[in-house]
Amino acid sequence: MIVAGFGCRHSANEDSFRSALAGFDARPDALATLPEKLAQLRRLADQMGLPLIPVDQTALASQTTLTHSDPAFAAYNTGSVAEAAALAAAGPGARLIGARQISQDRLATCALAIGEDT
């Protein structure tokens, strides 16, 4: 399973998420983010016909990320919300396809993780 994890600012919209996701060639099987950001991502998930997976802060903090954002670390105790959400949602043994991608408007980030069952 390939999971696209997202981090975002409050003003991010569907175009922000699509722009961040466009940095990858693979199509995800699910989208993941923090519970409080699910509403922002719902429209994209619906349009893509994909499930949305909420990932809590405890699960984020237990993931090792490739990148480090000071604001993400201060708010969520992780280097990257997108990378950590993708890893947590993809399950134990998941690995990142690459570092997070940032949307053109700089309002959203996306990272893809592949679960062991893929």
DSSP file (Angstrom, degrees, kcal/mol; ACC not computed):
  #  RESIDUE AA STRUCTURE BP1 BP2  ACC     N-H-->O    O-->H-N    N-H-->O    O-->H-N    TCO  KAPPA ALPHA  PHI   PSI    X-CA   Y-CA   Z-CA
    1    1 A M              0   0    0      0, 0.0   114,-3.0     0, 0.0     2,-0.5   0.000 360.0 360.0 360.0 135.3    0.0    0.0    0.0
    2    2 A I  E     -A  114   0A   0    112,-0.2    27,-3.6    25,-0.2    28,-1.1  -0.931 360.0-166.7-106.3 125.6    1.2    3.5   -0.9
    3    3 A V  E     -Ab 113  30A   0    110,-2.6   110,-2.3    -2,-0.5     2,-0.7  -0.945  12.9-148.3-116.1 132.3    0.1    6.3    1.5
    4    4 A A  E     -Ab 112  31A   0     26,-2.5    28,-2.5    -2,-0.4     2,-0.4  -0.887  17.4-159.8 -95.7 115.9    0.4   10.0    0.8
    5    5 A G  E     -Ab 111  32A   0    106,-3.2   106,-2.0    -2,-0.7     2,-0.4  -0.767   8.3-160.4 -95.3 143.2    0.9   11.9    4.0
    6    6 A F  E     -A  110   0A   0     26,-2.5    28,-0.4    -2,-0.4     2,-0.3  -0.959  17.0-176.6-128.3 142.6    0.1   15.6    4.1
    7    7 A G  E     +A  109   0A   0    102,-1.8   102,-2.8    -2,-0.4     2,-0.3  -0.927  23.4 164.3-122.5 154.3    1.0   18.5    6.3
    8    8 A C  E     -A  108   0A   0     -2,-0.3   100,-0.2   100,-0.2     2,-0.2  -0.998  36.8-109.9-164.2 162.9   -0.4   21.9    5.7
    9    9 A R    >   -     0   0    0     98,-2.6     3,-1.8    -2,-0.3    98,-0.1  -0.527  47.4-101.2 -88.7 165.6   -1.2   25.4    6.9
   10   10 A H  T 3  S+     0   0    0      1,-0.3    -1,-0.1    -2,-0.2    97,-0.0   0.789 121.0  54.1 -60.8 -28.6   -4.7   26.5    7.7
   11   11 A S  T 3  S+     0   0    0     96,-0.0    -1,-0.3     2,-0.0    96,-0.1   0.409  79.9 121.6 -89.8   3.8   -5.1   28.3    4.3
   12   12 A A    <   -     0   0    0     -3,-1.8     2,-0.2    95,-0.3    -4,-0.1  -0.343  40.2-176.1 -64.6 147.0   -4.1   25.2    2.2
   13   13 A N     >  -     0   0    0     28,-0.0     4,-2.0    -2,-0.0     3,-0.4  -0.712  45.0 -77.0-133.3-174.9   -6.7   24.1   -0.3
   14   14 A E  H  > S+     0   0    0      1,-0.3     4,-2.6    -2,-0.2     5,-0.2   0.869 128.6  53.6 -55.9 -40.2   -7.2   21.3   -2.9
   15   15 A D  H  > S+     0   0    0      1,-0.2     4,-2.3     2,-0.2    -1,-0.3   0.878 106.6  53.2 -63.8 -37.0   -4.8   23.0   -5.3
   16   16 A S  H  > S+     0   0    0     -3,-0.4     4,-2.0     2,-0.2    -2,-0.2   0.935 111.6  45.2 -61.2 -46.7   -2.1   23.1   -2.6
   17   17 A F  H  X S+     0   0    0     -4,-2.0     4,-2.4     1,-0.2    -2,-0.2   0.905 113.0  49.9 -65.6 -42.2   -2.5   19.4   -2.0
   18   18 A R  H  X S+     0   0    0     -4,-2.6     4,-1.9     1,-0.2    -1,-0.2   0.902 109.6  52.1 -63.2 -40.2   -2.5   18.5   -5.7
   19   19 A S  H  < S+     0   0    0     -4,-2.3     4,-0.4     2,-0.2    -1,-0.2   0.912 111.3  46.1 -62.9 -43.4    0.6   20.6   -6.2
   20   20 A A  H >< S+     0   0    0     -4,-2.0     3,-1.0     1,-0.2    90,-0.2   0.900 113.7  48.9 -66.7 -40.0    2.5   18.8   -3.4
   21   21 A L  H >< S+     0   0    0     -4,-2.4     3,-1.9     1,-0.2    -1,-0.2   0.790  95.9  73.1 -69.0 -28.4    1.4   15.4   -4.6
   22   22 A A  T 3< S+     0   0    0     -4,-1.9    -1,-0.2     1,-0.3    -2,-0.2   0.662  78.8  76.5 -63.3 -15.5    2.4   16.2   -8.2
   23   23 A G  T <  S+     0   0    0     -3,-1.0     2,-0.3    -4,-0.4    -1,-0.3   0.523  90.4  67.4 -72.5  -3.8    6.1   15.9   -7.2
   24   24 A F    <   -     0   0    0     -3,-1.9    87,-0.0     2,-0.1    74,-0.0  -0.879  65.9-152.2-119.5 149.8    5.7   12.1   -7.2
   25   25 A D  S    S+     0   0    0     -2,-0.3     2,-0.1     2,-0.1    -1,-0.1   0.751  73.1  85.9 -87.0 -27.3    5.1    9.6  -10.0
   26   26 A A  S    S-     0   0    0      1,-0.1    -2,-0.1    86,-0.0     0, 0.0  -0.430  74.2-130.9 -79.5 149.0    3.2    7.0   -7.9
   27   27 A R        -     0   0    0     -2,-0.1   -25,-0.2     2,-0.0    -2,-0.1  -0.869  26.8-129.1 -97.0 127.8   -0.5    7.1   -7.2
   28   28 A P        -     0   0    0      0, 0.0   -25,-0.2     0, 0.0     3,-0.1  -0.332   7.6-149.1 -74.7 158.4   -1.4    6.6   -3.5
   29   29 A D  S    S+     0   0    0    -27,-3.6     2,-0.3     1,-0.3   -26,-0.2   0.549  83.3   7.9 -95.8 -14.8   -3.9    4.1   -2.2
   30   30 A A  E     -b    3   0A   0    -28,-1.1   -26,-2.5    20,-0.2     2,-0.3  -0.978  66.7-130.5-160.0 160.1   -4.8    6.3    0.7
   31   31 A L  E     -bc   4  52A   0     20,-2.7    22,-3.1    -2,-0.3     2,-0.3  -0.912  24.5-170.2-116.4 147.0   -4.2    9.8    2.1
   32   32 A A  E     +bc   5  53A   0    -28,-2.5   -26,-2.5    -2,-0.3     2,-0.3  -0.990  17.3 136.2-140.9 147.2   -3.2   10.6    5.7
   33   33 A T  E     - c   0  54A   0     20,-1.7    22,-2.4    -2,-0.3   -26,-0.1  -0.948  57.1 -54.1-166.4-178.0   -2.8   13.6    7.9
   34   34 A L    >>  -     0   0    0    -28,-0.4     3,-2.0    -2,-0.3     4,-0.5  -0.380  52.4-114.7 -66.3 148.1   -3.6   14.9   11.4
   35   35 A P  G >4 S+     0   0    0      0, 0.0     3,-1.1     0, 0.0     4,-0.4   0.868 115.9  55.8 -53.3 -39.1   -7.2   14.5   12.6
   36   36 A E  G 34 S+     0   0    0      1,-0.2     4,-0.1     2,-0.1     3,-0.1   0.585 108.5  48.5 -74.0  -7.4   -7.6   18.3   12.8
   37   37 A K  G <> S+     0   0    0     -3,-2.0     4,-1.2     1,-0.1     3,-0.4   0.392  81.2  96.5-108.5   0.4   -6.6   18.6    9.1
   38   38 A L  H <X S+     0   0    0     -3,-1.1     4,-1.2    -4,-0.5     3,-0.4   0.881  78.8  57.7 -59.0 -40.5   -8.8   15.9    7.7
   39   39 A A  H  4 S+     0   0    0     -4,-0.4     4,-0.5     1,-0.2     3,-0.3   0.872 104.1  52.5 -60.7 -37.3  -11.5   18.4    6.6
   40   40 A Q  H  4 S+     0   0    0     -3,-0.4     4,-0.3     1,-0.2    -1,-0.2   0.839 115.3  41.1 -65.8 -32.1   -9.0   20.3    4.5
   41   41 A L  H  X S+     0   0    0     -4,-1.2     4,-2.2    -3,-0.4     3,-0.2   0.558  90.0  91.8 -92.8 -10.4   -8.0   17.2    2.7
   42   42 A R  H  X S+     0   0    0     -4,-1.2     4,-2.7    -3,-0.3     5,-0.2   0.873  82.2  53.4 -56.9 -44.4  -11.5   15.6    2.3
   43   43 A R  H  > S+     0   0    0     -4,-0.5     4,-2.5    -3,-0.2    -1,-0.2   0.914 110.5  46.5 -62.3 -43.5  -12.3   17.1   -1.1
   44   44 A L  H  > S+     0   0    0     -4,-0.3     4,-2.2    -3,-0.2    -1,-0.2   0.927 112.7  50.4 -63.9 -43.8   -9.1   15.7   -2.7
   45   45 A A  H  X>S+     0   0    0     -4,-2.2     5,-2.5     1,-0.2     4,-0.9   0.919 112.0  48.0 -59.9 -43.8   -9.7   12.3   -1.1
   46   46 A D  H  <5S+     0   0    0     -4,-2.7     3,-0.5     1,-0.2    -1,-0.2   0.919 111.9  48.8 -63.5 -43.9  -13.3   12.3   -2.4
   47   47 A Q  H  <5S+     0   0    0     -4,-2.5    -1,-0.2     1,-0.2    -2,-0.2   0.844 116.0  43.2 -66.4 -32.9  -12.2   13.3   -5.9
   48   48 A M  H  <5S-     0   0    0     -4,-2.2    -1,-0.2    -5,-0.2    -2,-0.2   0.552 108.5-125.1 -88.0  -8.3   -9.5   10.6   -6.0
   49   49 A G  T  <5 +     0   0    0     -4,-0.9    -3,-0.2    -3,-0.5    -4,-0.1   0.865  63.5 138.7  67.6  36.3  -11.8    8.0   -4.5
   50   50 A L      < -     0   0    0     -5,-2.5    -1,-0.2    -6,-0.2   -20,-0.2  -0.846  55.3-111.4-116.7 149.2   -9.3    7.3   -1.7
   51   51 A P        -     0   0    0      0, 0.0   -20,-2.7     0, 0.0     2,-0.5  -0.442  25.6-133.9 -73.5 152.3   -9.7    6.7    2.0
   52   52 A L  E     -c   31   0A   0    -22,-0.2   -20,-0.2    -2,-0.1   -14,-0.0  -0.930  16.7-159.1-106.6 128.3   -8.5    9.4    4.5
   53   53 A I  E     -c   32   0A   0    -22,-3.1   -20,-1.7    -2,-0.5     2,-0.3  -0.933   8.4-143.6-112.1 119.5   -6.5    8.1    7.5
   54   54 A P  E     -c   33   0A   0      0, 0.0     2,-0.5     0, 0.0   -20,-0.2  -0.639  14.3-164.8 -79.4 138.7   -6.2   10.2   10.6
   55   55 A V        -     0   0    0    -22,-2.4    30,-0.1    -2,-0.3    34,-0.0  -0.983  11.7-140.4-125.5 120.0   -2.8   10.0   12.3
   56   56 A D     >  -     0   0    0     -2,-0.5     4,-1.9   -22,-0.2     3,-0.3  -0.290  26.2-105.0 -79.7 166.5   -2.5   11.2   15.9
   57   57 A Q  H  > S+     0   0    0      1,-0.2     4,-2.5     2,-0.2     5,-0.2   0.815 117.7  58.1 -60.4 -34.7    0.5   13.2   17.3
   58   58 A T  H  > S+     0   0    0      1,-0.2     4,-0.9     2,-0.2    -1,-0.2   0.922 107.8  46.8 -63.0 -43.4    1.8   10.2   19.2
   59   59 A A  H  4 S+     0   0    0     -3,-0.3     3,-0.3     1,-0.2    -2,-0.2   0.877 111.9  51.8 -66.0 -37.2    2.1    8.2   16.0
   60   60 A L  H >< S+     0   0    0     -4,-1.9     3,-1.9     1,-0.2    -2,-0.2   0.938 105.8  54.1 -62.4 -46.7    3.8   11.1   14.3
   61   61 A A  H 3< S+     0   0    0     -4,-2.5    -1,-0.2     1,-0.3    -2,-0.2   0.718 101.6  59.3 -64.5 -21.8    6.4   11.5   17.0
   62   62 A S  T 3< S+     0   0    0     -4,-0.9     2,-0.3    -3,-0.3    -1,-0.3   0.445  89.3  93.0 -87.9   1.7    7.5    7.9   16.8
   63   63 A Q  S <  S-     0   0    0     -3,-1.9     2,-0.6    -4,-0.2    16,-0.3  -0.715  71.1-133.7 -98.2 145.5    8.5    8.1   13.1
   64   64 A T        -     0   0    0     -2,-0.3     2,-0.2    19,-0.1    -2,-0.1  -0.872  28.8-161.2 -95.8 120.1   11.9    8.9   11.7
   65   65 A T        -     0   0    0     -2,-0.6    34,-0.1     2,-0.1    16,-0.0  -0.644  24.2-137.5-103.6 158.5   11.7   11.5    9.0
   66   66 A L  S    S+     0   0    0     -2,-0.2     2,-0.2    32,-0.1    -1,-0.1   0.782  88.5  43.1 -80.8 -29.3   14.1   12.5    6.3
   67   67 A T  S    S-     0   0    0     13,-0.0     2,-0.4     2,-0.0    -2,-0.1  -0.712  70.8-142.2-116.7 166.7   13.6   16.2    6.7
   68   68 A H        -     0   0    0     -2,-0.2     2,-0.5    10,-0.0    12,-0.2  -0.971  11.7-175.9-136.0 120.9   13.3   18.5    9.6
   69   69 A S     >  -     0   0    0     10,-2.1     4,-2.5    -2,-0.4     5,-0.2  -0.966  18.9-149.4-111.3 122.6   11.0   21.5    9.9
   70   70 A D  H  > S+     0   0    0     -2,-0.5     4,-2.6     1,-0.2     5,-0.2   0.914  98.8  50.0 -58.6 -44.1   11.4   23.6   13.1
   71   71 A P  H  > S+     0   0    0      0, 0.0     4,-2.2     0, 0.0     5,-0.2   0.910 111.6  48.6 -62.5 -39.7    7.7   24.6   13.1
   72   72 A A  H  > S+     0   0    0      7,-0.2     4,-3.0     2,-0.2     6,-0.7   0.903 112.7  48.4 -65.0 -40.2    6.6   21.0   12.7
   73   73 A F  H  X S+     0   0    0     -4,-2.5     4,-1.7     4,-0.2    -1,-0.2   0.914 112.3  48.2 -66.8 -41.8    8.9   19.9   15.4
   74   74 A A  H  < S+     0   0    0     -4,-2.6    -2,-0.2    -5,-0.2    -1,-0.2   0.890 122.1  34.2 -65.1 -39.0    7.7   22.6   17.8
   75   75 A A  H  < S+     0   0    0     -4,-2.2    -2,-0.2    -5,-0.2    -1,-0.2   0.847 138.0  13.5 -85.4 -36.0    4.0   21.9   17.1
   76   76 A Y  H  < S-     0   0    0     -4,-3.0    -3,-0.2     2,-0.3    -2,-0.2   0.377  92.4-116.9-128.7   2.5    4.0   18.1   16.6
   77   77 A N  S  < S+     0   0    0     -4,-1.7     2,-0.3    -5,-0.4    -4,-0.2   0.859  81.4 103.3  60.7  37.5    7.3   16.7   17.8
   78   78 A T  S    S-     0   0    0     -6,-0.7    -2,-0.3    -9,-0.2    -1,-0.2  -0.984  74.8-129.4-144.1 152.9    8.2   15.5   14.3
   79   79 A G  S    S+     0   0    0     -2,-0.3   -10,-2.1   -16,-0.3     2,-0.3   0.777  98.6  12.4 -72.4 -26.6   10.6   16.7   11.6
   80   80 A S     >  -     0   0    0    -12,-0.2     4,-2.5    -8,-0.1    -1,-0.3  -0.895  56.0-159.1-154.6 118.5    7.9   16.5    9.0
   81   81 A V  H  > S+     0   0    0     -2,-0.3     4,-2.7    -3,-0.2     5,-0.2   0.918  98.7  51.1 -62.6 -43.2    4.1   16.0    9.4
   82   82 A A  H  > S+     0   0    0      2,-0.2     4,-2.2     1,-0.2    29,-0.3   0.945 114.0  41.9 -61.4 -49.8    3.8   14.7    5.8
   83   83 A E  H  > S+     0   0    0      1,-0.2     4,-2.4     2,-0.2    -1,-0.2   0.928 117.4  46.8 -65.0 -45.3    6.6   12.2    6.1
   84   84 A A  H  X S+     0   0    0     -4,-2.5     4,-2.7     1,-0.2     5,-0.2   0.889 112.0  50.5 -65.5 -39.3    5.5   11.0    9.6
   85   85 A A  H  X S+     0   0    0     -4,-2.7     4,-2.4    -5,-0.2     5,-0.2   0.917 111.1  48.9 -65.0 -42.7    1.9   10.7    8.6
   86   86 A A  H  X S+     0   0    0     -4,-2.2     4,-1.8    -5,-0.2    -2,-0.2   0.937 114.4  45.2 -61.8 -46.9    2.7    8.7    5.5
   87   87 A L  H  X S+     0   0    0     -4,-2.4     4,-0.9     2,-0.2     7,-0.3   0.929 114.3  47.6 -63.0 -47.0    5.0    6.3    7.5
   88   88 A A  H >< S+     0   0    0     -4,-2.7     3,-0.6     1,-0.2    -1,-0.2   0.914 114.6  45.8 -62.6 -43.5    2.5    5.9   10.4
   89   89 A A  H 3< S+     0   0    0     -4,-2.4    -1,-0.2     1,-0.2    -2,-0.2   0.802 107.0  58.2 -72.3 -28.7   -0.5    5.2    8.1
   90   90 A A  H 3< S-     0   0    0     -4,-1.8    26,-0.3    -5,-0.2    -1,-0.2   0.661 109.5-129.5 -77.0 -15.3    1.5    2.8    5.9
   91   91 A G    X<  -     0   0    0     -4,-0.9     3,-1.9    -3,-0.6    -1,-0.2  -0.196  43.8 -18.2  98.6 174.0    2.2    0.6    8.9
   92   92 A P  T 3  S+     0   0    0      0, 0.0    24,-0.6     0, 0.0    -4,-0.0  -0.232 127.9  19.9 -56.7 137.4    5.2   -1.1   10.6
   93   93 A G  T 3  S+     0   0    0      1,-0.2    21,-0.1    22,-0.1    -2,-0.1   0.482  88.0 150.4  82.3   2.1    8.2   -1.4    8.3
   94   94 A A    <   -     0   0    0     -3,-1.9     2,-0.3    -7,-0.3    -1,-0.2  -0.264  28.1-158.6 -65.3 154.6    7.0    1.3    5.9
   95   95 A R  E     -D  114   0A   0     19,-2.0    19,-2.9    -9,-0.1     2,-0.2  -0.981  18.3-110.8-135.6 149.6    9.6    3.3    4.1
   96   96 A L  E     -D  113   0A   0     -2,-0.3    17,-0.3    17,-0.2     3,-0.1  -0.523   9.6-146.2 -77.2 142.5    9.5    6.7    2.4
   97   97 A I  S    S-     0   0    0     15,-3.0     2,-0.3     1,-0.3    -1,-0.1   0.822  77.0 -44.6 -72.0 -33.2    9.7    7.0   -1.4
   98   98 A G  S    S-     0   0    0     14,-0.6    -1,-0.3    -3,-0.0    14,-0.3  -0.963  81.7 -49.6-177.7-178.6   11.6   10.2   -0.9
   99   99 A A  S    S-     0   0    0     -2,-0.3    13,-0.2     1,-0.1    11,-0.0  -0.236  73.1 -79.0 -67.0 160.2   11.6   13.4    1.1
  100  100 A R        -     0   0    0     11,-0.1     2,-0.4     1,-0.1    11,-0.2  -0.174  41.0-136.5 -58.4 152.0    8.5   15.5    1.3
  101  101 A Q  E     -E  110   0A   0      9,-3.1     9,-2.2    -3,-0.1     2,-0.4  -0.897  12.9-138.8-110.0 143.6    7.5   17.8   -1.6
  102  102 A I  E     -E  109   0A   0     -2,-0.4     7,-0.2     7,-0.2   -86,-0.0  -0.862  20.7-115.3-106.7 135.8    6.3   21.3   -1.0
  103  103 A S    >   -     0   0    0      5,-2.9     3,-1.6    -2,-0.4   -87,-0.1  -0.208  28.3-110.3 -63.7 158.0    3.4   22.8   -3.0
  104  104 A Q  T 3  S+     0   0    0      1,-0.3    -1,-0.1   -88,-0.1   -88,-0.1   0.850 122.2  48.8 -59.1 -35.1    4.0   25.7   -5.3
  105  105 A D  T 3  S-     0   0    0    -90,-0.1    -1,-0.3   -89,-0.1   -89,-0.1   0.476 109.2-127.7 -84.9  -0.8    2.1   28.0   -3.0
  106  106 A R  S <  S+     0   0    0     -3,-1.6    -2,-0.1     2,-0.2     3,-0.1   0.709  80.6 111.2  64.5  24.1    4.2   26.6    0.0
  107  107 A L  S    S+     0   0    0      1,-0.1   -98,-2.6   -96,-0.1     2,-0.3   0.564  73.6  35.7-101.7 -12.2    1.0   25.9    2.0
  108  108 A A  E     -A    8   0A   0   -100,-0.2    -5,-2.9   -92,-0.2     2,-0.3  -0.981  58.5-159.3-142.6 152.3    1.1   22.0    1.9
  109  109 A T  E     -AE   7 102A   0   -102,-2.8  -102,-1.8    -2,-0.3     2,-0.4  -0.947   9.9-167.4-127.0 153.1    3.7   19.3    1.9
  110  110 A C  E     +AE   6 101A   0     -9,-2.2    -9,-3.1    -2,-0.3     2,-0.3  -0.999   7.3 177.9-140.9 142.0    3.3   15.7    0.8
  111  111 A A  E     -A    5   0A   0   -106,-2.0  -106,-3.2    -2,-0.4     2,-0.4  -0.991  18.4-140.9-139.5 147.3    5.4   12.5    1.2
  112  112 A L  E     -A    4   0A   0     -2,-0.3   -15,-3.0   -14,-0.3   -14,-0.6  -0.908  15.9-173.3-111.2 137.5    4.7    9.0    0.0
  113  113 A A  E     -AD   3  96A   0   -110,-2.3  -110,-2.6    -2,-0.4     2,-0.5  -0.968  15.0-143.1-126.4 145.5    5.4    5.8    2.0
  114  114 A I  E     -AD   2  95A   0    -19,-2.9   -19,-2.0    -2,-0.4  -112,-0.2  -0.930  17.5-139.5-108.4 126.4    5.2    2.2    0.9
  115  115 A G    >   -     0   0    0   -114,-3.0     3,-1.8    -2,-0.5   -24,-0.1  -0.398  26.0-108.0 -78.9 161.3    4.0   -0.3    3.4
  116  116 A E  T 3  S+     0   0    0    -24,-0.6    -1,-0.1   -26,-0.3   -25,-0.1   0.767 114.3  66.3 -61.4 -27.3    5.6   -3.8    3.7
  117  117 A D  T 3         0   0    0      1,-0.3    -1,-0.3  -116,-0.1   -23,-0.0   0.483 360.0 360.0 -76.5   0.3    2.6   -5.5    2.1
  118  118 A T    <         0   0    0     -3,-1.8    -1,-0.3  -117,-0.2    -2,-0.2   0.411 360.0 360.0 -97.7 360.0    3.3   -3.7   -1.2
